[in-house]
């Protein structure tokens, strides 16, 4: 897993992004990228929640309501 943060700008419209770069024989993700957009994520607590949220996606948690203001997923 590769995790990076940068000022991606406001034009991208996201705080964090997860993408799977490779899948194993069982269909599970074996190589992934997580990006944190520091343009929107400035406060430490918000950074932690956004990272938690994107790591949740990497663990297979999908289809959940996106609520990184008050919780992880």
CHARMM-style PDB file with segment names, atoms N, HN, CA, C and O in Angstrom:
ATOM      1  N   UNK     1       0.839  -1.160   0.000  1.00  0.00      PROA
ATOM      2  CA  UNK     1       0.000   0.000   0.000  1.00  0.00      PROA
ATOM      3  C   UNK     1       0.894   1.235   0.000  1.00  0.00      PROA
ATOM      4  O   UNK     1       1.887   1.304   0.724  1.00  0.00      PROA
ATOM      5  N   UNK     2       0.527   2.187  -0.811  1.00  0.00      PROA
ATOM      6  HN  UNK     2      -0.280   2.131  -1.399  1.00  0.00      PROA
ATOM      7  CA  UNK     2       1.238   3.449  -0.913  1.00  0.00      PROA
ATOM      8  C   UNK     2       0.307   4.536  -0.398  1.00  0.00      PROA
ATOM      9  O   UNK     2      -0.823   4.664  -0.869  1.00  0.00      PROA
ATOM     10  N   UNK     3       0.779   5.320   0.570  1.00  0.00      PROA
ATOM     11  HN  UNK     3       1.697   5.216   0.952  1.00  0.00      PROA
ATOM     12  CA  UNK     3      -0.010   6.412   1.124  1.00  0.00      PROA
ATOM     13  C   UNK     3       0.747   7.713   0.883  1.00  0.00      PROA
ATOM     14  O   UNK     3       1.941   7.806   1.171  1.00  0.00      PROA
ATOM     15  N   UNK     4       0.051   8.712   0.356  1.00  0.00      PROA
ATOM     16  HN  UNK     4      -0.918   8.636   0.122  1.00  0.00      PROA
ATOM     17  CA  UNK     4       0.704   9.998   0.120  1.00  0.00      PROA
ATOM     18  C   UNK     4      -0.271  11.121   0.433  1.00  0.00      PROA
ATOM     19  O   UNK     4      -1.488  10.961   0.346  1.00  0.00      PROA
ATOM     20  N   UNK     5       0.297  12.259   0.799  1.00  0.00      PROA
ATOM     21  HN  UNK     5       1.286  12.390   0.870  1.00  0.00      PROA
ATOM     22  CA  UNK     5      -0.539  13.441   0.977  1.00  0.00      PROA
ATOM     23  C   UNK     5       0.090  14.591   0.210  1.00  0.00      PROA
ATOM     24  O   UNK     5       1.308  14.679   0.057  1.00  0.00      PROA
ATOM     25  N   UNK     6      -0.772  15.459  -0.262  1.00  0.00      PROA
ATOM     26  HN  UNK     6      -1.762  15.388  -0.138  1.00  0.00      PROA
ATOM     27  CA  UNK     6      -0.319  16.597  -1.037  1.00  0.00      PROA
ATOM     28  C   UNK     6      -1.472  17.585  -1.153  1.00  0.00      PROA
ATOM     29  O   UNK     6      -2.607  17.275  -0.793  1.00  0.00      PROA
ATOM     30  N   UNK     7      -1.173  18.759  -1.652  1.00  0.00      PROA
ATOM     31  HN  UNK     7      -0.250  19.011  -1.945  1.00  0.00      PROA
ATOM     32  CA  UNK     7      -2.197  19.752  -1.953  1.00  0.00      PROA
ATOM     33  C   UNK     7      -2.652  19.521  -3.393  1.00  0.00      PROA
ATOM     34  O   UNK     7      -2.139  20.132  -4.331  1.00  0.00      PROA
ATOM     35  N   UNK     8      -3.639  18.614  -3.547  1.00  0.00      PROA
ATOM     36  HN  UNK     8      -4.056  18.118  -2.786  1.00  0.00      PROA
ATOM     37  CA  UNK     8      -4.127  18.261  -4.885  1.00  0.00      PROA
ATOM     38  C   UNK     8      -5.022  19.337  -5.483  1.00  0.00      PROA
ATOM     39  O   UNK     8      -5.319  19.299  -6.677  1.00  0.00      PROA
ATOM     40  N   UNK     9      -5.458  20.303  -4.666  1.00  0.00      PROA
ATOM     41  HN  UNK     9      -5.216  20.334  -3.696  1.00  0.00      PROA
ATOM     42  CA  UNK     9      -6.285  21.392  -5.154  1.00  0.00      PROA
ATOM     43  C   UNK     9      -7.765  21.159  -4.933  1.00  0.00      PROA
ATOM     44  O   UNK     9      -8.198  20.042  -4.647  1.00  0.00      PROA
ATOM     45  N   UNK    10      -8.529  22.220  -5.069  1.00  0.00      PROA
ATOM     46  HN  UNK    10      -8.177  23.127  -5.302  1.00  0.00      PROA
ATOM     47  CA  UNK    10      -9.969  22.137  -4.845  1.00  0.00      PROA
ATOM     48  C   UNK    10     -10.712  21.607  -6.062  1.00  0.00      PROA
ATOM     49  O   UNK    10     -11.864  21.189  -5.942  1.00  0.00      PROA
ATOM     50  N   UNK    11     -10.085  21.613  -7.220  1.00  0.00      PROA
ATOM     51  HN  UNK    11      -9.149  21.952  -7.317  1.00  0.00      PROA
ATOM     52  CA  UNK    11     -10.738  21.154  -8.440  1.00  0.00      PROA
ATOM     53  C   UNK    11     -11.025  19.658  -8.476  1.00  0.00      PROA
ATOM     54  O   UNK    11     -11.862  19.215  -9.262  1.00  0.00      PROA
ATOM     55  N   UNK    12     -10.346  18.870  -7.641  1.00  0.00      PROA
ATOM     56  HN  UNK    12      -9.666  19.231  -7.003  1.00  0.00      PROA
ATOM     57  CA  UNK    12     -10.551  17.418  -7.662  1.00  0.00      PROA
ATOM     58  C   UNK    12     -11.781  17.001  -6.875  1.00  0.00      PROA
ATOM     59  O   UNK    12     -12.375  15.963  -7.167  1.00  0.00      PROA
ATOM     60  N   UNK    13     -12.178  17.801  -5.870  1.00  0.00      PROA
ATOM     61  HN  UNK    13     -11.695  18.644  -5.633  1.00  0.00      PROA
ATOM     62  CA  UNK    13     -13.423  17.555  -5.153  1.00  0.00      PROA
ATOM     63  C   UNK    13     -13.402  16.426  -4.139  1.00  0.00      PROA
ATOM     64  O   UNK    13     -14.467  15.932  -3.768  1.00  0.00      PROA
ATOM     65  N   UNK    14     -12.235  15.997  -3.673  1.00  0.00      PROA
ATOM     66  HN  UNK    14     -11.370  16.398  -3.974  1.00  0.00      PROA
ATOM     67  CA  UNK    14     -12.190  14.934  -2.665  1.00  0.00      PROA
ATOM     68  C   UNK    14     -11.160  15.245  -1.581  1.00  0.00      PROA
ATOM     69  O   UNK    14     -10.167  15.938  -1.803  1.00  0.00      PROA
ATOM     70  N   UNK    15     -11.448  14.690  -0.382  1.00  0.00      PROA
ATOM     71  HN  UNK    15     -12.254  14.127  -0.201  1.00  0.00      PROA
ATOM     72  CA  UNK    15     -10.514  14.800   0.743  1.00  0.00      PROA
ATOM     73  C   UNK    15      -9.522  13.659   0.725  1.00  0.00      PROA
ATOM     74  O   UNK    15      -8.329  13.851   0.961  1.00  0.00      PROA
ATOM     75  N   UNK    16     -10.028  12.466   0.443  1.00  0.00      PROA
ATOM     76  HN  UNK    16     -10.997  12.310   0.252  1.00  0.00      PROA
ATOM     77  CA  UNK    16      -9.189  11.278   0.393  1.00  0.00      PROA
ATOM     78  C   UNK    16      -9.627  10.402  -0.750  1.00  0.00      PROA
ATOM     79  O   UNK    16     -10.789  10.427  -1.156  1.00  0.00      PROA
ATOM     80  N   UNK    17      -8.698   9.625  -1.271  1.00  0.00      PROA
ATOM     81  HN  UNK    17      -7.754   9.605  -0.941  1.00  0.00      PROA
ATOM     82  CA  UNK    17      -9.018   8.729  -2.384  1.00  0.00      PROA
ATOM     83  C   UNK    17      -8.293   7.411  -2.200  1.00  0.00      PROA
ATOM     84  O   UNK    17      -7.113   7.384  -1.849  1.00  0.00      PROA
ATOM     85  N   UNK    18      -9.000   6.322  -2.437  1.00  0.00      PROA
ATOM     86  HN  UNK    18      -9.958   6.344  -2.723  1.00  0.00      PROA
ATOM     87  CA  UNK    18      -8.441   4.973  -2.386  1.00  0.00      PROA
ATOM     88  C   UNK    18      -8.585   4.351  -3.765  1.00  0.00      PROA
ATOM     89  O   UNK    18      -9.629   4.481  -4.403  1.00  0.00      PROA
ATOM     90  N   UNK    19      -7.554   3.685  -4.219  1.00  0.00      PROA
ATOM     91  HN  UNK    19      -6.705   3.580  -3.700  1.00  0.00      PROA
ATOM     92  CA  UNK    19      -7.669   2.944  -5.477  1.00  0.00      PROA
ATOM     93  C   UNK    19      -6.857   1.665  -5.385  1.00  0.00      PROA
ATOM     94  O   UNK    19      -5.750   1.651  -4.848  1.00  0.00      PROA
ATOM     95  N   UNK    20      -7.419   0.604  -5.912  1.00  0.00      PROA
ATOM     96  HN  UNK    20      -8.318   0.616  -6.349  1.00  0.00      PROA
ATOM     97  CA  UNK    20      -6.752  -0.694  -5.955  1.00  0.00      PROA
ATOM     98  C   UNK    20      -5.980  -0.788  -7.271  1.00  0.00      PROA
ATOM     99  O   UNK    20      -6.548  -0.585  -8.344  1.00  0.00      PROA
ATOM    100  N   UNK    21      -4.684  -1.097  -7.182  1.00  0.00      PROA
ATOM    101  HN  UNK    21      -4.223  -1.262  -6.310  1.00  0.00      PROA
ATOM    102  CA  UNK    21      -3.842  -1.193  -8.380  1.00  0.00      PROA
ATOM    103  C   UNK    21      -3.637  -2.619  -8.849  1.00  0.00      PROA
ATOM    104  O   UNK    21      -3.161  -2.832  -9.964  1.00  0.00      PROA
ATOM    105  N   UNK    22      -3.985  -3.608  -8.026  1.00  0.00      PROA
ATOM    106  HN  UNK    22      -4.372  -3.435  -7.120  1.00  0.00      PROA
ATOM    107  CA  UNK    22      -3.783  -4.997  -8.425  1.00  0.00      PROA
ATOM    108  C   UNK    22      -4.594  -5.936  -7.557  1.00  0.00      PROA
ATOM    109  O   UNK    22      -4.737  -5.717  -6.354  1.00  0.00      PROA
ATOM    110  N   UNK    23      -5.121  -6.972  -8.164  1.00  0.00      PROA
ATOM    111  HN  UNK    23      -5.006  -7.150  -9.141  1.00  0.00      PROA
ATOM    112  CA  UNK    23      -5.950  -7.947  -7.443  1.00  0.00      PROA
ATOM    113  C   UNK    23      -5.314  -9.323  -7.498  1.00  0.00      PROA
ATOM    114  O   UNK    23      -4.680  -9.700  -8.483  1.00  0.00      PROA
ATOM    115  N   UNK    24      -5.503 -10.074  -6.396  1.00  0.00      PROA
ATOM    116  HN  UNK    24      -6.018  -9.767  -5.596  1.00  0.00      PROA
ATOM    117  CA  UNK    24      -5.002 -11.433  -6.302  1.00  0.00      PROA
ATOM    118  C   UNK    24      -5.974 -12.415  -6.940  1.00  0.00      PROA
ATOM    119  O   UNK    24      -7.020 -12.006  -7.445  1.00  0.00      PROA
ATOM    120  N   UNK    25      -5.642 -13.716  -6.924  1.00  0.00      PROA
ATOM    121  HN  UNK    25      -4.793 -14.048  -6.514  1.00  0.00      PROA
ATOM    122  CA  UNK    25      -6.492 -14.736  -7.546  1.00  0.00      PROA
ATOM    123  C   UNK    25      -7.906 -14.795  -6.967  1.00  0.00      PROA
ATOM    124  O   UNK    25      -8.851 -15.152  -7.670  1.00  0.00      PROA
ATOM    125  N   UNK    26      -8.050 -14.446  -5.690  1.00  0.00      PROA
ATOM    126  HN  UNK    26      -7.282 -14.156  -5.119  1.00  0.00      PROA
ATOM    127  CA  UNK    26      -9.371 -14.478  -5.054  1.00  0.00      PROA
ATOM    128  C   UNK    26     -10.148 -13.184  -5.268  1.00  0.00      PROA
ATOM    129  O   UNK    26     -11.271 -13.048  -4.781  1.00  0.00      PROA
ATOM    130  N   UNK    27      -9.560 -12.232  -5.993  1.00  0.00      PROA
ATOM    131  HN  UNK    27      -8.648 -12.343  -6.388  1.00  0.00      PROA
ATOM    132  CA  UNK    27     -10.225 -10.967  -6.261  1.00  0.00      PROA
ATOM    133  C   UNK    27      -9.965  -9.903  -5.221  1.00  0.00      PROA
ATOM    134  O   UNK    27     -10.484  -8.791  -5.319  1.00  0.00      PROA
ATOM    135  N   UNK    28      -9.158 -10.236  -4.217  1.00  0.00      PROA
ATOM    136  HN  UNK    28      -8.735 -11.139  -4.137  1.00  0.00      PROA
ATOM    137  CA  UNK    28      -8.842  -9.245  -3.188  1.00  0.00      PROA
ATOM    138  C   UNK    28      -7.758  -8.289  -3.669  1.00  0.00      PROA
ATOM    139  O   UNK    28      -6.938  -8.641  -4.516  1.00  0.00      PROA
ATOM    140  N   UNK    29      -7.764  -7.098  -3.130  1.00  0.00      PROA
ATOM    141  HN  UNK    29      -8.430  -6.812  -2.441  1.00  0.00      PROA
ATOM    142  CA  UNK    29      -6.783  -6.084  -3.510  1.00  0.00      PROA
ATOM    143  C   UNK    29      -5.432  -6.418  -2.880  1.00  0.00      PROA
ATOM    144  O   UNK    29      -5.336  -6.622  -1.669  1.00  0.00      PROA
ATOM    145  N   UNK    30      -4.403  -6.472  -3.700  1.00  0.00      PROA
ATOM    146  HN  UNK    30      -4.481  -6.306  -4.683  1.00  0.00      PROA
ATOM    147  CA  UNK    30      -3.062  -6.787  -3.193  1.00  0.00      PROA
ATOM    148  C   UNK    30      -2.100  -5.612  -3.350  1.00  0.00      PROA
ATOM    149  O   UNK    30      -0.975  -5.671  -2.854  1.00  0.00      PROA
ATOM    150  N   UNK    31      -2.516  -4.560  -4.021  1.00  0.00      PROA
ATOM    151  HN  UNK    31      -3.430  -4.512  -4.424  1.00  0.00      PROA
ATOM    152  CA  UNK    31      -1.700  -3.348  -4.175  1.00  0.00      PROA
ATOM    153  C   UNK    31      -2.645  -2.157  -4.268  1.00  0.00      PROA
ATOM    154  O   UNK    31      -3.539  -2.129  -5.114  1.00  0.00      PROA
ATOM    155  N   UNK    32      -2.442  -1.174  -3.394  1.00  0.00      PROA
ATOM    156  HN  UNK    32      -1.716  -1.197  -2.707  1.00  0.00      PROA
ATOM    157  CA  UNK    32      -3.383  -0.061  -3.339  1.00  0.00      PROA
ATOM    158  C   UNK    32      -2.671   1.260  -3.124  1.00  0.00      PROA
ATOM    159  O   UNK    32      -1.531   1.305  -2.661  1.00  0.00      PROA
ATOM    160  N   UNK    33      -3.366   2.336  -3.471  1.00  0.00      PROA
ATOM    161  HN  UNK    33      -4.292   2.299  -3.847  1.00  0.00      PROA
ATOM    162  CA  UNK    33      -2.904   3.699  -3.237  1.00  0.00      PROA
ATOM    163  C   UNK    33      -3.945   4.436  -2.397  1.00  0.00      PROA
ATOM    164  O   UNK    33      -5.148   4.290  -2.613  1.00  0.00      PROA
ATOM    165  N   UNK    34      -3.472   5.224  -1.446  1.00  0.00      PROA
ATOM    166  HN  UNK    34      -2.495   5.343  -1.271  1.00  0.00      PROA
ATOM    167  CA  UNK    34      -4.330   6.122  -0.684  1.00  0.00      PROA
ATOM    168  C   UNK    34      -3.727   7.510  -0.798  1.00  0.00      PROA
ATOM    169  O   UNK    34      -2.534   7.704  -0.563  1.00  0.00      PROA
ATOM    170  N   UNK    35      -4.561   8.473  -1.160  1.00  0.00      PROA
ATOM    171  HN  UNK    35      -5.530   8.316  -1.351  1.00  0.00      PROA
ATOM    172  CA  UNK    35      -4.120   9.863  -1.289  1.00  0.00      PROA
ATOM    173  C   UNK    35      -4.966  10.734  -0.376  1.00  0.00      PROA
ATOM    174  O   UNK    35      -6.187  10.590  -0.324  1.00  0.00      PROA
ATOM    175  N   UNK    36      -4.312  11.638   0.341  1.00  0.00      PROA
ATOM    176  HN  UNK    36      -3.320  11.755   0.299  1.00  0.00      PROA
ATOM    177  CA  UNK    36      -4.996  12.595   1.198  1.00  0.00      PROA
ATOM    178  C   UNK    36      -4.774  13.990   0.622  1.00  0.00      PROA
ATOM    179  O   UNK    36      -3.639  14.413   0.403  1.00  0.00      PROA
ATOM    180  N   UNK    37      -5.880  14.696   0.380  1.00  0.00      PROA
ATOM    181  HN  UNK    37      -6.802  14.353   0.558  1.00  0.00      PROA
ATOM    182  CA  UNK    37      -5.819  16.031  -0.220  1.00  0.00      PROA
ATOM    183  C   UNK    37      -5.740  17.079   0.890  1.00  0.00      PROA
ATOM    184  O   UNK    37      -6.748  17.394   1.522  1.00  0.00      PROA
ATOM    185  N   UNK    38      -4.560  17.610   1.123  1.00  0.00      PROA
ATOM    186  HN  UNK    38      -3.741  17.354   0.609  1.00  0.00      PROA
ATOM    187  CA  UNK    38      -4.353  18.584   2.190  1.00  0.00      PROA
ATOM    188  C   UNK    38      -5.040  19.921   1.921  1.00  0.00      PROA
ATOM    189  O   UNK    38      -5.115  20.766   2.813  1.00  0.00      PROA
ATOM    190  N   UNK    39      -5.541  20.121   0.701  1.00  0.00      PROA
ATOM    191  HN  UNK    39      -5.480  19.435  -0.024  1.00  0.00      PROA
ATOM    192  CA  UNK    39      -6.306  21.331   0.399  1.00  0.00      PROA
ATOM    193  C   UNK    39      -7.558  21.375   1.267  1.00  0.00      PROA
ATOM    194  O   UNK    39      -7.945  22.443   1.742  1.00  0.00      PROA
ATOM    195  N   UNK    40      -8.200  20.211   1.482  1.00  0.00      PROA
ATOM    196  HN  UNK    40      -7.885  19.343   1.096  1.00  0.00      PROA
ATOM    197  CA  UNK    40      -9.425  20.127   2.261  1.00  0.00      PROA
ATOM    198  C   UNK    40      -9.205  19.616   3.674  1.00  0.00      PROA
ATOM    199  O   UNK    40     -10.030  19.873   4.551  1.00  0.00      PROA
ATOM    200  N   UNK    41      -8.129  18.910   3.915  1.00  0.00      PROA
ATOM    201  HN  UNK    41      -7.459  18.702   3.202  1.00  0.00      PROA
ATOM    202  CA  UNK    41      -7.894  18.245   5.200  1.00  0.00      PROA
ATOM    203  C   UNK    41      -6.739  18.942   5.904  1.00  0.00      PROA
ATOM    204  O   UNK    41      -5.572  18.616   5.685  1.00  0.00      PROA
ATOM    205  N   UNK    42      -7.080  19.903   6.750  1.00  0.00      PROA
ATOM    206  HN  UNK    42      -8.028  20.167   6.928  1.00  0.00      PROA
ATOM    207  CA  UNK    42      -6.035  20.672   7.423  1.00  0.00      PROA
ATOM    208  C   UNK    42      -5.910  20.335   8.905  1.00  0.00      PROA
ATOM    209  O   UNK    42      -4.796  20.258   9.424  1.00  0.00      PROA
ATOM    210  N   UNK    43      -7.011  20.136   9.582  1.00  0.00      PROA
ATOM    211  HN  UNK    43      -7.915  20.198   9.160  1.00  0.00      PROA
ATOM    212  CA  UNK    43      -6.982  19.849  11.015  1.00  0.00      PROA
ATOM    213  C   UNK    43      -6.518  18.416  11.270  1.00  0.00      PROA
ATOM    214  O   UNK    43      -6.824  17.512  10.492  1.00  0.00      PROA
ATOM    215  N   UNK    44      -5.787  18.216  12.351  1.00  0.00      PROA
ATOM    216  HN  UNK    44      -5.539  18.950  12.983  1.00  0.00      PROA
ATOM    217  CA  UNK    44      -5.250  16.890  12.682  1.00  0.00      PROA
ATOM    218  C   UNK    44      -6.352  15.834  12.818  1.00  0.00      PROA
ATOM    219  O   UNK    44      -6.215  14.727  12.296  1.00  0.00      PROA
ATOM    220  N   UNK    45      -7.432  16.167  13.511  1.00  0.00      PROA
ATOM    221  HN  UNK    45      -7.543  17.066  13.935  1.00  0.00      PROA
ATOM    222  CA  UNK    45      -8.526  15.206  13.674  1.00  0.00      PROA
ATOM    223  C   UNK    45      -9.152  14.833  12.345  1.00  0.00      PROA
ATOM    224  O   UNK    45      -9.497  13.673  12.119  1.00  0.00      PROA
ATOM    225  N   UNK    46      -9.297  15.799  11.478  1.00  0.00      PROA
ATOM    226  HN  UNK    46      -9.016  16.741  11.662  1.00  0.00      PROA
ATOM    227  CA  UNK    46      -9.867  15.528  10.158  1.00  0.00      PROA
ATOM    228  C   UNK    46      -8.933  14.637   9.340  1.00  0.00      PROA
ATOM    229  O   UNK    46      -9.395  13.771   8.597  1.00  0.00      PROA
ATOM    230  N   UNK    47      -7.640  14.841   9.472  1.00  0.00      PROA
ATOM    231  HN  UNK    47      -7.264  15.544  10.076  1.00  0.00      PROA
ATOM    232  CA  UNK    47      -6.664  13.981   8.783  1.00  0.00      PROA
ATOM    233  C   UNK    47      -6.780  12.537   9.274  1.00  0.00      PROA
ATOM    234  O   UNK    47      -6.778  11.601   8.474  1.00  0.00      PROA
ATOM    235  N   UNK    48      -6.883  12.364  10.598  1.00  0.00      PROA
ATOM    236  HN  UNK    48      -6.885  13.124  11.248  1.00  0.00      PROA
ATOM    237  CA  UNK    48      -7.007  11.012  11.160  1.00  0.00      PROA
ATOM    238  C   UNK    48      -8.270  10.327  10.674  1.00  0.00      PROA
ATOM    239  O   UNK    48      -8.237   9.163  10.276  1.00  0.00      PROA
ATOM    240  N   UNK    49      -9.389  11.050  10.705  1.00  0.00      PROA
ATOM    241  HN  UNK    49      -9.416  11.996  11.028  1.00  0.00      PROA
ATOM    242  CA  UNK    49     -10.654  10.447  10.260  1.00  0.00      PROA
ATOM    243  C   UNK    49     -10.617  10.104   8.775  1.00  0.00      PROA
ATOM    244  O   UNK    49     -11.120   9.057   8.368  1.00  0.00      PROA
ATOM    245  N   UNK    50     -10.028  10.976   7.967  1.00  0.00      PROA
ATOM    246  HN  UNK    50      -9.619  11.827   8.298  1.00  0.00      PROA
ATOM    247  CA  UNK    50      -9.938  10.708   6.531  1.00  0.00      PROA
ATOM    248  C   UNK    50      -9.044   9.492   6.268  1.00  0.00      PROA
ATOM    249  O   UNK    50      -9.386   8.642   5.446  1.00  0.00      PROA
ATOM    250  N   UNK    51      -7.905   9.403   6.956  1.00  0.00      PROA
ATOM    251  HN  UNK    51      -7.627  10.094   7.624  1.00  0.00      PROA
ATOM    252  CA  UNK    51      -7.025   8.236   6.798  1.00  0.00      PROA
ATOM    253  C   UNK    51      -7.744   6.967   7.229  1.00  0.00      PROA
ATOM    254  O   UNK    51      -7.676   5.948   6.541  1.00  0.00      PROA
ATOM    255  N   UNK    52      -8.434   7.023   8.365  1.00  0.00      PROA
ATOM    256  HN  UNK    52      -8.489   7.850   8.924  1.00  0.00      PROA
ATOM    257  CA  UNK    52      -9.195   5.866   8.848  1.00  0.00      PROA
ATOM    258  C   UNK    52     -10.212   5.432   7.799  1.00  0.00      PROA
ATOM    259  O   UNK    52     -10.368   4.242   7.524  1.00  0.00      PROA
ATOM    260  N   UNK    53     -10.896   6.405   7.222  1.00  0.00      PROA
ATOM    261  HN  UNK    53     -10.769   7.372   7.446  1.00  0.00      PROA
ATOM    262  CA  UNK    53     -11.907   6.130   6.204  1.00  0.00      PROA
ATOM    263  C   UNK    53     -11.301   5.434   4.976  1.00  0.00      PROA
ATOM    264  O   UNK    53     -11.841   4.440   4.490  1.00  0.00      PROA
ATOM    265  N   UNK    54     -10.186   5.959   4.485  1.00  0.00      PROA
ATOM    266  HN  UNK    54      -9.746   6.766   4.879  1.00  0.00      PROA
ATOM    267  CA  UNK    54      -9.567   5.366   3.296  1.00  0.00      PROA
ATOM    268  C   UNK    54      -8.972   3.987   3.604  1.00  0.00      PROA
ATOM    269  O   UNK    54      -9.023   3.090   2.763  1.00  0.00      PROA
ATOM    270  N   UNK    55      -8.411   3.814   4.803  1.00  0.00      PROA
ATOM    271  HN  UNK    55      -8.369   4.543   5.487  1.00  0.00      PROA
ATOM    272  CA  UNK    55      -7.943   2.481   5.197  1.00  0.00      PROA
ATOM    273  C   UNK    55      -9.119   1.512   5.290  1.00  0.00      PROA
ATOM    274  O   UNK    55      -8.974   0.330   4.977  1.00  0.00      PROA
ATOM    275  N   UNK    56     -10.283   2.006   5.719  1.00  0.00      PROA
ATOM    276  HN  UNK    56     -10.400   2.966   5.973  1.00  0.00      PROA
ATOM    277  CA  UNK    56     -11.480   1.167   5.739  1.00  0.00      PROA
ATOM    278  C   UNK    56     -11.820   0.657   4.350  1.00  0.00      PROA
ATOM    279  O   UNK    56     -12.165  -0.513   4.183  1.00  0.00      PROA
ATOM    280  N   UNK    57     -11.725   1.528   3.353  1.00  0.00      PROA
ATOM    281  HN  UNK    57     -11.444   2.478   3.488  1.00  0.00      PROA
ATOM    282  CA  UNK    57     -11.948   1.081   1.977  1.00  0.00      PROA
ATOM    283  C   UNK    57     -10.932   0.001   1.597  1.00  0.00      PROA
ATOM    284  O   UNK    57     -11.278  -0.966   0.918  1.00  0.00      PROA
ATOM    285  N   UNK    58      -9.690   0.163   2.029  1.00  0.00      PROA
ATOM    286  HN  UNK    58      -9.409   0.949   2.580  1.00  0.00      PROA
ATOM    287  CA  UNK    58      -8.670  -0.830   1.675  1.00  0.00      PROA
ATOM    288  C   UNK    58      -8.944  -2.179   2.336  1.00  0.00      PROA
ATOM    289  O   UNK    58      -8.483  -3.212   1.851  1.00  0.00      PROA
ATOM    290  N   UNK    59      -9.691  -2.175   3.441  1.00  0.00      PROA
ATOM    291  HN  UNK    59     -10.066  -1.335   3.835  1.00  0.00      PROA
ATOM    292  CA  UNK    59     -10.050  -3.423   4.126  1.00  0.00      PROA
ATOM    293  C   UNK    59     -11.335  -4.018   3.568  1.00  0.00      PROA
ATOM    294  O   UNK    59     -11.807  -5.047   4.050  1.00  0.00      PROA
ATOM    295  N   UNK    60     -11.898  -3.374   2.558  1.00  0.00      PROA
ATOM    296  HN  UNK    60     -11.514  -2.538   2.166  1.00  0.00      PROA
ATOM    297  CA  UNK    60     -13.090  -3.919   1.917  1.00  0.00      PROA
ATOM    298  C   UNK    60     -14.398  -3.303   2.370  1.00  0.00      PROA
ATOM    299  O   UNK    60     -15.461  -3.754   1.944  1.00  0.00      PROA
ATOM    300  N   UNK    61     -14.355  -2.291   3.216  1.00  0.00      PROA
ATOM    301  HN  UNK    61     -13.491  -1.925   3.562  1.00  0.00      PROA
ATOM    302  CA  UNK    61     -15.583  -1.626   3.653  1.00  0.00      PROA
ATOM    303  C   UNK    61     -16.009  -0.637   2.575  1.00  0.00      PROA
ATOM    304  O   UNK    61     -15.378   0.403   2.384  1.00  0.00      PROA
ATOM    305  N   UNK    62     -17.075  -0.973   1.883  1.00  0.00      PROA
ATOM    306  HN  UNK    62     -17.587  -1.817   2.039  1.00  0.00      PROA
ATOM    307  CA  UNK    62     -17.577  -0.115   0.807  1.00  0.00      PROA
ATOM    308  C   UNK    62     -19.090   0.018   0.949  1.00  0.00      PROA
ATOM    309  O   UNK    62     -19.718  -0.723   1.705  1.00  0.00      PROA
ATOM    310  N   UNK    63     -19.648   0.937   0.241  1.00  0.00      PROA
ATOM    311  HN  UNK    63     -19.138   1.539  -0.373  1.00  0.00      PROA
ATOM    312  CA  UNK    63     -21.098   1.097   0.231  1.00  0.00      PROA
ATOM    313  C   UNK    63     -21.650   1.714   1.500  1.00  0.00      PROA
ATOM    314  O   UNK    63     -22.862   1.697   1.717  1.00  0.00      PROA
ATOM    315  N   UNK    64     -20.781   2.260   2.345  1.00  0.00      PROA
ATOM    316  HN  UNK    64     -19.796   2.273   2.168  1.00  0.00      PROA
ATOM    317  CA  UNK    64     -21.237   2.880   3.580  1.00  0.00      PROA
ATOM    318  C   UNK    64     -21.394   4.383   3.380  1.00  0.00      PROA
ATOM    319  O   UNK    64     -20.792   4.973   2.482  1.00  0.00      PROA
ATOM    320  N   UNK    65     -22.203   4.981   4.224  1.00  0.00      PROA
ATOM    321  HN  UNK    65     -22.691   4.501   4.953  1.00  0.00      PROA
ATOM    322  CA  UNK    65     -22.387   6.432   4.191  1.00  0.00      PROA
ATOM    323  C   UNK    65     -21.049   7.097   4.512  1.00  0.00      PROA
ATOM    324  O   UNK    65     -20.409   6.746   5.504  1.00  0.00      PROA
ATOM    325  N   UNK    66     -20.632   8.022   3.710  1.00  0.00      PROA
ATOM    326  HN  UNK    66     -21.152   8.307   2.905  1.00  0.00      PROA
ATOM    327  CA  UNK    66     -19.375   8.738   3.939  1.00  0.00      PROA
ATOM    328  C   UNK    66     -19.598   9.812   4.985  1.00  0.00      PROA
ATOM    329  O   UNK    66     -20.266  10.811   4.720  1.00  0.00      PROA
ATOM    330  N   UNK    67     -19.039   9.611   6.184  1.00  0.00      PROA
ATOM    331  HN  UNK    67     -18.496   8.800   6.400  1.00  0.00      PROA
ATOM    332  CA  UNK    67     -19.176  10.574   7.266  1.00  0.00      PROA
ATOM    333  C   UNK    67     -17.853  10.711   7.987  1.00  0.00      PROA
ATOM    334  O   UNK    67     -17.669  10.138   9.061  1.00  0.00      PROA
ATOM    335  N   UNK    68     -16.930  11.461   7.412  1.00  0.00      PROA
ATOM    336  HN  UNK    68     -17.079  11.927   6.539  1.00  0.00      PROA
ATOM    337  CA  UNK    68     -15.636  11.644   8.057  1.00  0.00      PROA
ATOM    338  C   UNK    68     -15.635  12.873   8.949  1.00  0.00      PROA
ATOM    339  O   UNK    68     -14.601  13.223   9.516  1.00  0.00      PROA
ATOM    340  N   UNK    69     -16.788  13.536   9.082  1.00  0.00      PROA
ATOM    341  HN  UNK    69     -17.629  13.252   8.621  1.00  0.00      PROA
ATOM    342  CA  UNK    69     -16.856  14.683   9.994  1.00  0.00      PROA
ATOM    343  C   UNK    69     -16.947  14.212  11.434  1.00  0.00      PROA
ATOM    344  O   UNK    69     -16.334  14.805  12.321  1.00  0.00      PROA
ATOM    345  N   UNK    70     -17.711  13.147  11.676  1.00  0.00      PROA
ATOM    346  HN  UNK    70     -18.209  12.665  10.955  1.00  0.00      PROA
ATOM    347  CA  UNK    70     -17.943  12.699  13.048  1.00  0.00      PROA
ATOM    348  C   UNK    70     -17.387  11.300  13.326  1.00  0.00      PROA
ATOM    349  O   UNK    70     -17.285  10.906  14.488  1.00  0.00      PROA
ATOM    350  N   UNK    71     -17.031  10.554  12.304  1.00  0.00      PROA
ATOM    351  HN  UNK    71     -17.114  10.874  11.360  1.00  0.00      PROA
ATOM    352  CA  UNK    71     -16.548   9.191  12.531  1.00  0.00      PROA
ATOM    353  C   UNK    71     -15.620   8.760  11.434  1.00  0.00      PROA
ATOM    354  O   UNK    71     -15.180   9.568  10.616  1.00  0.00      PROA
ATOM    355  N   UNK    72     -15.326   7.485  11.421  1.00  0.00      PROA
ATOM    356  HN  UNK    72     -15.684   6.828  12.085  1.00  0.00      PROA
ATOM    357  CA  UNK    72     -14.363   6.950  10.467  1.00  0.00      PROA
ATOM    358  C   UNK    72     -14.993   6.667   9.105  1.00  0.00      PROA
ATOM    359  O   UNK    72     -14.496   7.157   8.091  1.00  0.00      PROA
ATOM    360  N   UNK    73     -16.033   5.917   9.058  1.00  0.00      PROA
ATOM    361  HN  UNK    73     -16.436   5.519   9.882  1.00  0.00      PROA
ATOM    362  CA  UNK    73     -16.662   5.555   7.791  1.00  0.00      PROA
ATOM    363  C   UNK    73     -17.971   6.295   7.606  1.00  0.00      PROA
ATOM    364  OT1 UNK    73     -18.644   6.114   6.591  1.00  0.00      PROA
TER     365      UNK     73
END
